[in-house]
């Protein structure tokens, strides 16, 4: 059953019981007036005031102003009747309020008059309902005290009945309060406490703080144990088993022993709770230190800004001040327009706001402007922060200054564009140069055939020089053309490297056999590569190994591959003449020749081809060598 249902059902039960008492007075049914034979009766005025205060409890705080007003009227009437009754006790007068509604013919002493404790409790309960209309902190505290006091008085009255202490010699303030009167007072105080738990003993007893927890632990001991022990003591003494002295001694010993055991259990739990608290405090301290370090790292590396839901800045860190040039005082209370560069459109910011207002994190790049007018780029993450109810209350912006990266990125894009233009120019130039070169070669060939024996002096040699130069230039232009088209319009294919090497060996079989060379390889991987380009790479390296062989031994080429973390490292090792250490850095340059062209033919572009092919695959290439012992060419191919 829910708390709100209790708040209605308990007052209704009080009204029903009070109505039965009124019926008892009207029909002379004594059982309804006094549940315990010989005990005090519930007076007519008492039953009437219980009905009035119960209706006041139900109706007070109602949205209907008429019902709320009636609740105050009922409370005021209750307060007046109870106050007048109490005044009769204090001033020793009779003003006729006791028998105003119904004459009491059963009671001999002060007929019809409710007890002083009953009048006092009604005065307190009605005051709580009247004070609820004031709704100030002081009034709320008073209602808490009043309700708690009624609960204490009613519990003491109930306790006296349980201990059979209802005589003129015990607890005189309760000597004429009926048992059902005290029960109904407790139920009324309980209802008010449930209705306003933040300012009542129910809220205190059910609270989550240490004081409330200890009150819950001690309540059975403070209230229940004395009643139980007293009841047991009275029963034993009234039965004649023990005299008063032994009874009091036994009571004291029992109370002390039970107290020691009870408090030992409570204090043990407190120690465990304290240990957990210390551990939590230590964990919290460690967590705070970590958060402090994270905050320091964030402040050192990033701009941090917090705004409210309207975009008004309420916090900036030192990095913002450092980069933007605005002081903290200048920024607080402003919006992000303070650093708006005007670079982005209104639609850009509209989309940004639509994203974060939905509670979604926004990530992107923004161009801002410093106080001095300089521009800077930031990578921004905007995080919506929610309150306990899940509503967005703030926006946290974390910004990374990427101005330098943006400049480098633009430079890189420009460089890629330039390289593309150069490649296009190289292709066009080398392609177009082929035609005049063909003419030059054919004309020099005709001149040599027709006029070589007719020219006098050095004419024939000069003509031969022209012929050779034309052929060499044709080879250079052809190599440049091949270099420019490497990787154009190609797609990666899954190929086994051994298959590529088999094709290479088949293509240069004559060269291998004529030089008595050997090409060995094993355990090569299967990779995603550009097959034609990689074939050219191996062909160039093998041909170079055979070309630059040592005179005293046959060429031996060994090809191997070693798997690394994200790539394969290949090695093409030979036993040739080797390369001097000072030339290793220039070995991959375009048209770089390391040896006399009169001894070793070639254009000097083969290794440049190799470097471009490796870079096309996203790898690196380098060489290690020792004069007279051979060279090792290493390159990496990433694993895709």
C-alpha positions as CSV (number, residue, x, y, z in Angstrom):
1,X,0.0,0.0,0.0
2,X,1.3,3.4,-1.0
3,X,2.0,6.3,1.4
4,X,-0.7,8.5,0.0
5,X,-3.3,5.8,0.6
6,X,-2.3,5.6,4.3
7,X,-2.7,9.4,4.4
8,X,-6.4,9.0,3.5
9,X,-7.3,5.7,5.2
10,X,-5.9,6.5,8.6
11,X,-8.0,9.8,9.0
12,X,-11.0,7.9,7.7
13,X,-10.5,5.2,10.4
14,X,-10.2,7.9,13.0
15,X,-13.5,9.5,11.8
16,X,-15.2,6.1,11.9
17,X,-14.0,5.3,15.4
18,X,-14.9,8.8,16.7
19,X,-18.3,8.5,15.1
20,X,-18.9,5.2,17.0
21,X,-18.0,6.9,20.2
22,X,-20.5,9.7,19.5
23,X,-23.1,6.9,18.8
24,X,-22.1,5.4,22.2
25,X,-22.9,8.6,24.0
26,X,-26.2,9.0,22.2
27,X,-27.3,5.4,22.8
28,X,-25.6,4.9,26.2
29,X,-23.4,2.0,24.9
30,X,-20.6,2.0,27.6
31,X,-18.3,-0.4,25.7
32,X,-17.8,2.2,23.0
33,X,-16.9,4.9,25.5
34,X,-14.3,2.9,27.5
35,X,-12.7,-0.1,25.9
36,X,-11.2,-1.2,29.3
37,X,-13.7,-1.6,32.2
38,X,-13.1,1.0,34.9
39,X,-10.8,3.0,32.6
40,X,-11.5,6.6,31.6
41,X,-14.0,7.2,28.8
42,X,-13.5,9.1,25.5
43,X,-15.6,12.3,25.9
44,X,-18.1,13.6,23.4
45,X,-16.0,16.7,22.7
46,X,-12.9,14.5,22.2
47,X,-14.7,12.4,19.5
48,X,-16.0,15.5,17.9
49,X,-12.6,17.2,17.7
50,X,-11.1,14.0,16.3
51,X,-13.6,14.1,13.4
52,X,-12.8,17.8,12.8
53,X,-9.0,17.4,12.9
54,X,-9.2,14.3,10.7
55,X,-11.2,16.3,8.0
56,X,-8.7,19.1,8.4
57,X,-5.8,16.7,7.8
58,X,-7.5,15.2,4.7
59,X,-8.5,18.6,3.1
60,X,-5.4,20.8,4.0
61,X,-3.2,21.3,1.0
62,X,-6.0,20.5,-1.4
63,X,-5.9,22.3,-4.8
64,X,-9.5,23.2,-4.3
65,X,-9.4,26.5,-2.4
66,X,-12.8,25.9,-0.7
67,X,-11.7,22.6,0.8
68,X,-8.4,24.1,1.8
69,X,-10.3,26.9,3.5
70,X,-12.6,24.5,5.3
71,X,-9.5,22.6,6.6
72,X,-8.4,25.8,8.3
73,X,-11.8,26.5,9.7
74,X,-12.0,23.0,11.3
75,X,-8.5,23.4,12.7
76,X,-9.4,26.8,14.2
77,X,-12.6,25.4,15.8
78,X,-10.5,22.5,17.2
79,X,-7.9,24.9,18.5
80,X,-10.5,27.1,20.2
81,X,-12.4,24.3,22.0
82,X,-9.2,22.6,23.2
83,X,-7.7,26.0,24.3
84,X,-10.9,26.8,26.3
85,X,-10.9,23.4,27.9
86,X,-7.3,23.8,28.9
87,X,-8.0,27.3,30.3
88,X,-10.7,25.7,32.6
89,X,-8.0,23.5,34.1
90,X,-5.5,26.3,34.6
91,X,-8.0,29.0,35.9
92,X,-10.2,26.4,37.8
93,X,-13.4,27.7,36.2
94,X,-16.3,26.2,34.2
95,X,-17.4,28.1,31.1
96,X,-19.8,25.5,29.9
97,X,-17.8,24.2,26.9
98,X,-17.7,20.6,28.2
99,X,-21.4,19.9,28.0
100,X,-22.2,22.4,25.2
101,X,-23.0,19.6,22.7
102,X,-24.1,16.8,25.0
103,X,-24.6,16.5,28.8
104,X,-22.4,13.9,30.5
105,X,-24.2,12.0,33.2
106,X,-21.7,9.2,33.6
107,X,-18.6,11.1,34.9
108,X,-18.7,12.5,38.4
109,X,-15.5,14.7,38.4
110,X,-15.7,17.4,35.7
111,X,-18.4,15.7,33.6
112,X,-18.0,16.0,29.8
113,X,-14.5,17.5,30.1
114,X,-11.7,15.9,28.2
115,X,-8.4,15.5,30.1
116,X,-5.8,18.2,30.1
117,X,-3.4,16.0,28.1
118,X,-6.1,15.4,25.5
119,X,-6.9,19.2,25.2
120,X,-3.1,19.9,24.9
121,X,-2.7,17.3,22.1
122,X,-5.7,18.7,20.2
123,X,-4.2,22.2,20.6
124,X,-0.9,21.1,19.1
125,X,-2.5,19.1,16.2
126,X,-4.7,22.0,15.2
127,X,-1.8,24.4,15.4
128,X,0.1,22.3,13.0
129,X,-2.6,22.6,10.4
130,X,-3.0,26.4,11.0
131,X,0.8,26.9,10.7
132,X,0.9,24.9,7.4
133,X,-0.8,27.9,5.8
134,X,2.1,30.2,6.9
135,X,4.7,28.0,5.1
136,X,7.9,29.5,6.6
137,X,10.9,27.6,7.8
138,X,10.2,28.6,11.4
139,X,6.6,27.5,11.1
140,X,7.6,24.2,9.6
141,X,10.0,23.5,12.4
142,X,7.3,24.2,15.0
143,X,4.9,21.8,13.3
144,X,7.6,19.1,13.5
145,X,8.0,19.7,17.2
146,X,4.2,19.8,17.8
147,X,3.6,16.5,15.9
148,X,6.5,14.8,17.6
149,X,5.3,15.9,21.1
150,X,1.8,14.5,20.4
151,X,3.4,11.2,19.3
152,X,5.4,11.1,22.5
153,X,2.4,11.9,24.8
154,X,0.2,9.3,23.1
155,X,2.9,6.6,23.3
156,X,3.5,7.4,27.0
157,X,-0.3,7.1,27.6
158,X,-0.4,3.8,25.8
159,X,2.6,2.6,27.8
160,X,0.8,3.4,31.1
161,X,-2.1,1.2,30.0
162,X,0.3,-1.6,29.1
163,X,2.0,-1.3,32.5
164,X,-1.3,-1.0,34.4
165,X,-0.3,2.4,35.8
166,X,-3.6,4.1,35.3
167,X,-4.1,5.2,38.9
168,X,-4.1,8.4,40.8
169,X,-0.6,7.6,42.0
170,X,1.1,7.3,38.6
171,X,1.7,9.7,35.7
172,X,-1.0,12.1,36.7
173,X,-1.2,13.9,33.4
174,X,-2.6,10.8,31.8
175,X,-4.9,9.7,34.5
176,X,-8.1,10.5,32.5
177,X,-7.0,9.8,28.9
178,X,-8.9,6.9,27.4
179,X,-6.9,4.1,25.7
180,X,-8.5,4.7,22.3
181,X,-8.0,8.4,22.7
182,X,-4.2,7.9,23.0
183,X,-4.2,5.4,20.0
184,X,-6.1,7.9,17.8
185,X,-3.7,10.7,18.8
186,X,-0.8,8.5,17.7
187,X,-2.5,7.7,14.4
188,X,-3.3,11.4,13.8
189,X,0.4,12.4,14.4
190,X,1.5,9.5,12.2
191,X,-0.7,10.7,9.3
192,X,0.6,14.3,9.5
193,X,4.1,13.0,9.7
194,X,3.6,10.9,6.6
195,X,2.1,13.8,4.8
196,X,5.0,16.1,5.5
197,X,8.0,13.7,6.0
198,X,10.6,16.4,5.4
199,X,9.5,18.2,8.6
200,X,8.4,15.3,10.9
201,X,9.7,12.4,13.0
202,X,8.9,9.9,10.1
203,X,11.3,11.8,7.8
204,X,13.9,11.8,10.6
205,X,13.5,8.1,11.4
206,X,13.6,7.0,7.7
207,X,16.4,9.4,6.7
208,X,19.6,8.2,5.1
209,X,22.0,10.1,7.3
210,X,23.9,8.6,10.3
211,X,21.7,10.3,12.9
212,X,18.6,8.8,11.5
213,X,20.2,5.4,11.2
214,X,21.3,5.5,14.8
215,X,17.8,6.6,15.9
216,X,16.3,3.6,14.1
217,X,18.8,1.3,15.9
218,X,18.2,2.8,19.4
219,X,14.5,3.2,19.2
220,X,13.6,-0.4,20.0
221,X,16.1,-0.3,23.0
222,X,15.0,3.1,24.3
223,X,11.2,2.5,24.0
224,X,10.6,-1.2,23.8
225,X,13.1,-2.6,26.3
226,X,12.0,-0.6,29.3
227,X,8.3,-1.4,28.7
228,X,9.0,-5.1,28.3
229,X,11.2,-5.3,31.4
230,X,8.8,-3.2,33.4
231,X,5.9,-5.4,32.4
232,X,7.8,-8.5,33.3
233,X,8.9,-7.0,36.6
234,X,5.3,-6.0,37.5
235,X,4.0,-9.4,36.6
236,X,6.6,-11.2,38.8
237,X,6.1,-8.8,41.7
238,X,2.3,-8.9,41.5
239,X,2.5,-12.8,41.4
240,X,4.4,-12.7,44.7
241,X,7.5,-14.5,43.4
242,X,9.8,-11.6,44.2
243,X,9.7,-8.7,46.6
244,X,10.4,-5.1,45.5
245,X,14.1,-5.1,46.4
246,X,14.9,-8.3,44.4
247,X,12.7,-7.1,41.6
248,X,14.5,-3.8,41.2
249,X,17.9,-5.6,41.4
250,X,16.9,-8.1,38.8
251,X,15.5,-5.3,36.5
252,X,18.8,-3.4,36.8
253,X,21.0,-6.5,36.1
254,X,18.8,-7.5,33.1
255,X,18.8,-4.0,31.7
256,X,22.6,-3.7,32.1
257,X,23.3,-7.1,30.5
258,X,20.9,-6.5,27.6
259,X,22.4,-2.9,27.1
260,X,25.9,-4.3,26.9
261,X,25.0,-6.9,24.3
262,X,22.8,-4.5,22.3
263,X,25.3,-1.7,22.2
264,X,28.2,-4.1,21.5
265,X,26.3,-5.2,18.4
266,X,25.5,-1.6,17.4
267,X,29.1,-0.4,18.0
268,X,30.5,-3.4,16.0
269,X,28.3,-2.4,13.1
270,X,29.5,1.2,13.6
271,X,33.1,0.2,13.4
272,X,32.5,-1.8,10.2
273,X,30.6,1.2,8.8
274,X,33.4,3.5,9.8
275,X,36.0,1.2,8.1
276,X,33.9,1.3,4.9
277,X,33.7,5.1,5.3
278,X,37.5,5.3,5.7
279,X,38.0,3.1,2.6
280,X,35.5,5.2,0.6
281,X,37.3,8.4,1.7
282,X,40.6,6.9,0.7
283,X,39.2,5.8,-2.7
284,X,37.6,9.3,-3.0
285,X,41.0,10.9,-2.3
286,X,42.7,8.7,-4.9
287,X,40.0,9.4,-7.4
288,X,40.2,13.2,-6.7
289,X,44.0,13.0,-7.2
290,X,43.5,11.3,-10.5
291,X,40.8,13.7,-11.5
292,X,43.1,16.6,-10.5
293,X,45.8,15.1,-12.7
294,X,43.4,14.7,-15.6
295,X,42.2,18.2,-15.2
296,X,45.8,19.5,-15.1
297,X,46.5,17.5,-18.3
298,X,43.4,18.8,-19.9
299,X,44.1,22.4,-18.9
300,X,47.7,22.1,-20.2
301,X,46.6,20.7,-23.6
302,X,43.1,22.0,-24.3
303,X,40.8,25.0,-24.2
304,X,37.9,24.2,-21.8
305,X,34.7,26.3,-21.8
306,X,31.4,25.8,-20.0
307,X,28.2,27.6,-20.9
308,X,24.6,27.5,-19.7
309,X,21.8,26.2,-22.0
310,X,21.6,29.6,-23.7
311,X,25.3,29.6,-24.6
312,X,26.3,32.1,-21.9
313,X,29.9,31.4,-20.8
314,X,30.3,30.7,-17.1
315,X,33.8,29.2,-17.0
316,X,37.0,29.3,-19.1
317,X,40.4,27.8,-18.3
318,X,43.8,29.4,-18.6
319,X,44.4,27.8,-22.0
320,X,41.5,29.8,-23.4
321,X,43.0,33.0,-22.0
322,X,46.4,32.1,-23.4
323,X,45.2,31.4,-27.0
324,X,42.3,33.8,-27.4
325,X,43.9,36.8,-25.7
326,X,40.7,37.5,-23.7
327,X,40.8,37.5,-19.9
328,X,38.5,35.4,-17.8
329,X,36.5,38.5,-16.8
330,X,36.1,39.5,-20.4
331,X,34.8,36.0,-21.4
332,X,32.4,35.3,-18.5
333,X,28.9,36.4,-19.4
334,X,29.6,36.5,-23.1
335,X,28.8,33.9,-25.8
336,X,31.0,32.1,-28.3
337,X,30.4,35.0,-30.6
338,X,33.3,36.6,-28.7
339,X,35.7,34.5,-30.8
340,X,33.6,34.1,-33.9
341,X,35.7,34.5,-37.0
342,X,32.8,34.8,-39.4
343,X,34.3,31.9,-41.4
344,X,31.3,29.6,-40.9
345,X,27.7,30.1,-42.1
346,X,24.6,30.5,-39.9
347,X,23.5,27.0,-41.1
348,X,26.7,25.5,-39.7
349,X,25.9,26.8,-36.2
350,X,22.2,26.0,-36.5
351,X,23.1,22.4,-37.2
352,X,25.6,22.4,-34.2
353,X,22.9,23.8,-31.8
354,X,20.3,21.3,-33.0
355,X,22.7,18.5,-32.3
356,X,23.7,19.4,-28.7
357,X,20.2,20.5,-27.7
358,X,19.1,16.9,-28.5
359,X,21.7,15.7,-26.0
360,X,24.1,14.4,-28.6
361,X,27.9,15.2,-28.5
362,X,29.0,17.4,-31.4
363,X,32.5,17.0,-32.9
364,X,34.0,19.2,-35.6
365,X,36.5,21.9,-36.5
366,X,35.9,25.6,-36.0
367,X,37.8,28.6,-37.1
368,X,38.0,31.2,-34.3
369,X,39.5,34.7,-33.9
370,X,41.7,36.1,-31.1
371,X,41.3,39.4,-29.4
372,X,44.1,40.8,-31.6
373,X,42.3,39.7,-34.8
374,X,44.4,36.6,-35.6
375,X,42.7,33.4,-36.7
376,X,43.2,30.0,-35.2
377,X,41.6,26.6,-35.8
378,X,40.3,24.3,-33.1
379,X,39.1,20.7,-33.0
380,X,35.9,20.9,-30.8
381,X,34.0,18.4,-28.7
382,X,30.8,19.8,-27.2
383,X,29.3,17.6,-24.5
384,X,25.8,18.3,-23.1
385,X,25.7,18.0,-19.2
386,X,22.5,16.9,-17.5
387,X,21.1,17.4,-14.0
388,X,19.7,14.7,-11.7
389,X,16.3,14.9,-13.6
390,X,18.0,14.3,-16.9
391,X,17.5,17.8,-18.2
392,X,20.4,19.6,-20.0
393,X,21.8,22.3,-17.7
394,X,25.2,23.1,-19.3
395,X,27.4,22.5,-22.3
396,X,31.1,21.6,-21.9
397,X,33.4,22.5,-24.8
398,X,36.8,20.9,-25.1
399,X,38.9,22.5,-27.9
400,X,42.3,21.5,-29.3
401,X,44.3,24.1,-31.1
402,X,45.0,22.5,-34.5
403,X,46.1,25.7,-36.3
404,X,49.6,24.3,-37.1
405,X,48.1,21.0,-38.2
406,X,45.7,22.8,-40.4
407,X,48.5,24.7,-42.0
408,X,50.5,21.6,-42.5
409,X,47.4,19.8,-43.9
410,X,46.8,22.6,-46.4
411,X,50.5,22.6,-47.4
412,X,50.3,18.8,-47.8
413,X,47.3,19.1,-50.0
414,X,49.0,21.8,-52.0
415,X,52.1,19.6,-52.3
416,X,50.0,16.7,-53.5
417,X,48.5,18.9,-56.1
418,X,51.9,20.2,-57.2
419,X,53.2,16.6,-57.4
420,X,50.3,15.6,-59.5
421,X,50.9,18.6,-61.8
422,X,54.6,17.6,-62.1
423,X,53.7,14.0,-62.9
424,X,51.3,15.2,-65.6
425,X,54.0,17.5,-66.9
426,X,56.6,14.8,-66.9
427,X,54.3,12.4,-68.6
428,X,53.4,14.9,-71.3
429,X,56.9,16.2,-71.7
430,X,58.5,12.7,-71.9
431,X,55.7,11.5,-74.2
432,X,56.0,14.4,-76.6
433,X,59.8,14.3,-76.6
434,X,59.7,10.8,-78.1
435,X,58.7,12.0,-81.6
436,X,61.6,14.5,-82.1
437,X,64.0,12.0,-80.6
438,X,62.8,9.3,-83.1
439,X,63.5,11.8,-85.9
440,X,66.9,12.6,-84.5
441,X,67.8,8.9,-84.1
442,X,66.6,8.0,-87.6
443,X,68.3,11.0,-89.2
444,X,71.6,10.3,-87.4
445,X,71.3,6.7,-88.4
446,X,70.9,7.7,-92.1
447,X,73.8,10.2,-91.9
448,X,76.0,7.5,-90.5
449,X,75.1,5.0,-93.1
450,X,75.4,7.4,-96.1
451,X,78.1,9.8,-95.2
452,X,80.3,8.2,-92.5
453,X,82.9,7.0,-95.0
454,X,82.7,10.3,-97.0
455,X,83.4,12.6,-94.1
456,X,86.9,13.7,-93.6
457,X,88.9,14.0,-90.3
458,X,86.8,13.6,-87.1
459,X,83.5,13.9,-88.9
460,X,82.7,10.2,-88.7
461,X,83.5,10.1,-84.9
462,X,81.3,13.1,-84.3
463,X,78.5,11.6,-86.2
464,X,78.8,8.4,-84.1
465,X,78.7,10.5,-80.9
466,X,75.5,12.2,-82.1
467,X,74.0,8.7,-82.8
468,X,74.9,7.4,-79.3
469,X,73.7,10.6,-77.6
470,X,70.4,10.4,-79.3
471,X,69.9,6.7,-78.3
472,X,70.9,7.5,-74.7
473,X,68.5,10.5,-74.5
474,X,65.8,8.2,-75.9
475,X,66.4,5.7,-73.1
476,X,66.4,8.5,-70.5
477,X,63.1,9.9,-71.7
478,X,61.6,6.4,-71.9
479,X,62.7,5.8,-68.2
480,X,61.3,9.2,-67.2
481,X,58.0,8.2,-68.9
482,X,57.9,4.9,-67.1
483,X,58.6,6.6,-63.8
484,X,55.8,9.1,-64.2
485,X,53.1,6.5,-64.9
486,X,54.0,4.2,-61.9
487,X,50.9,3.6,-59.8
488,X,48.5,5.5,-62.1
489,X,45.0,4.0,-62.2
490,X,46.1,0.8,-60.4
491,X,44.2,-1.3,-57.9
492,X,45.5,-3.5,-55.1
493,X,45.4,-7.3,-55.7
494,X,45.9,-10.3,-53.4
495,X,49.0,-11.9,-54.8
496,X,51.6,-14.5,-53.5
497,X,55.0,-12.9,-53.8
498,X,56.6,-16.2,-54.9
499,X,54.4,-16.0,-58.1
500,X,55.6,-12.5,-58.9
501,X,59.3,-13.7,-58.5
502,X,58.6,-16.7,-60.8
503,X,57.4,-14.3,-63.5
504,X,60.4,-12.1,-63.0
505,X,62.8,-15.1,-63.3
506,X,61.0,-16.2,-66.5
507,X,61.3,-12.8,-68.1
508,X,65.1,-12.5,-67.4
509,X,66.1,-16.2,-67.8
510,X,68.6,-15.4,-70.5
511,X,70.3,-12.7,-68.3
512,X,70.4,-15.2,-65.3
513,X,71.8,-18.1,-67.4
514,X,74.3,-16.0,-69.3
515,X,75.8,-14.7,-66.1
516,X,75.6,-18.1,-64.3
517,X,73.6,-16.4,-61.6
518,X,71.3,-17.9,-58.9
519,X,68.1,-16.4,-57.5
520,X,66.9,-18.1,-54.3
521,X,63.8,-17.4,-52.1
522,X,61.5,-19.2,-49.7
523,X,58.7,-18.6,-47.2
524,X,57.4,-15.5,-48.9
525,X,53.9,-14.1,-47.9
526,X,50.7,-13.4,-49.7
527,X,49.9,-9.7,-49.7
528,X,47.7,-7.0,-51.2
529,X,50.0,-5.2,-53.7
530,X,50.2,-3.6,-57.1
531,X,51.4,-6.6,-59.0
532,X,52.9,-4.9,-62.1
533,X,54.8,-2.3,-60.0
534,X,56.1,-4.9,-57.5
535,X,57.2,-7.1,-60.4
536,X,59.2,-4.1,-61.7
537,X,60.7,-3.5,-58.3
538,X,62.1,-7.1,-58.0
539,X,63.2,-7.1,-61.6
540,X,65.2,-3.9,-61.1
541,X,66.9,-5.1,-57.9
542,X,67.8,-8.5,-59.4
543,X,69.0,-7.0,-62.7
544,X,71.2,-4.5,-60.7
545,X,72.6,-7.4,-58.6
546,X,73.6,-9.3,-61.8
547,X,74.8,-6.1,-63.5
548,X,77.1,-5.1,-60.6
549,X,78.5,-8.5,-60.1
550,X,82.0,-9.2,-58.8
551,X,84.5,-10.4,-61.5
552,X,85.8,-13.3,-59.5
553,X,82.5,-15.0,-58.5
554,X,79.1,-15.8,-60.0
555,X,76.1,-13.7,-58.8
556,X,74.1,-15.0,-55.9
557,X,70.8,-13.3,-55.0
558,X,68.9,-14.3,-51.9
559,X,65.4,-12.9,-51.3
560,X,63.7,-13.2,-47.9
561,X,60.8,-11.7,-45.9
562,X,60.3,-11.2,-42.2
563,X,57.0,-10.4,-40.6
564,X,56.9,-7.3,-38.3
565,X,54.0,-5.8,-36.3
566,X,52.1,-4.2,-39.2
567,X,54.2,-5.0,-42.3
568,X,56.6,-7.4,-44.0
569,X,60.3,-6.5,-44.3
570,X,61.8,-7.8,-47.5
571,X,65.5,-8.2,-48.2
572,X,67.2,-8.7,-51.6
573,X,70.8,-9.6,-50.8
574,X,73.6,-10.0,-53.4
575,X,77.4,-10.8,-53.4
576,X,78.3,-8.1,-55.9
577,X,80.8,-5.2,-55.8
578,X,79.0,-3.3,-53.1
579,X,78.3,0.4,-52.6
580,X,80.5,2.8,-50.7
581,X,79.0,4.2,-47.5
582,X,79.0,7.9,-48.7
583,X,76.9,6.9,-51.7
584,X,74.1,5.0,-49.8
585,X,72.1,8.2,-49.1
586,X,72.0,9.1,-52.8
587,X,71.4,5.6,-54.3
588,X,67.7,6.2,-54.9
589,X,68.0,9.6,-56.5
590,X,66.5,10.1,-60.0
591,X,69.2,9.7,-62.7
592,X,71.8,9.1,-60.0
593,X,74.7,6.9,-61.3
594,X,77.1,5.4,-58.9
595,X,79.5,3.9,-61.5
596,X,81.1,5.0,-64.7
597,X,78.6,4.7,-67.6
598,X,81.5,3.5,-69.8
599,X,81.8,0.4,-67.6
600,X,78.2,-0.1,-66.5
601,X,75.4,0.8,-68.9
602,X,72.1,2.2,-67.7
603,X,70.0,5.4,-67.2
604,X,70.4,5.7,-63.4
605,X,66.6,5.6,-62.9
606,X,66.0,2.0,-61.9
607,X,66.4,2.5,-58.1
608,X,64.3,5.6,-58.3
609,X,61.6,3.4,-59.7
610,X,62.1,1.0,-56.8
611,X,61.7,3.8,-54.2
612,X,58.5,5.2,-55.8
613,X,57.0,1.7,-56.0
614,X,57.7,1.1,-52.3
615,X,56.3,4.5,-51.3
616,X,53.2,3.7,-53.5
617,X,52.6,0.7,-51.2
618,X,53.1,2.9,-48.1
619,X,56.4,1.4,-47.1
620,X,60.1,2.5,-46.9
621,X,63.2,1.4,-48.6
622,X,66.9,1.5,-47.7
623,X,70.2,-0.1,-48.5
624,X,73.1,-1.6,-46.6
625,X,76.4,-2.5,-48.3
626,X,80.1,-3.1,-47.9
627,X,82.6,-2.6,-50.8
628,X,83.7,-5.9,-52.3
629,X,81.2,-8.0,-50.3
630,X,77.9,-7.1,-51.7
631,X,74.7,-5.2,-51.0
632,X,71.4,-5.7,-49.2
633,X,68.3,-3.8,-50.3
634,X,65.6,-3.7,-47.6
635,X,62.0,-2.5,-48.1
636,X,58.7,-2.8,-46.2
637,X,55.2,-3.6,-47.5
638,X,52.3,-2.9,-45.0
639,X,49.8,-5.6,-44.2
640,X,46.3,-4.4,-45.3
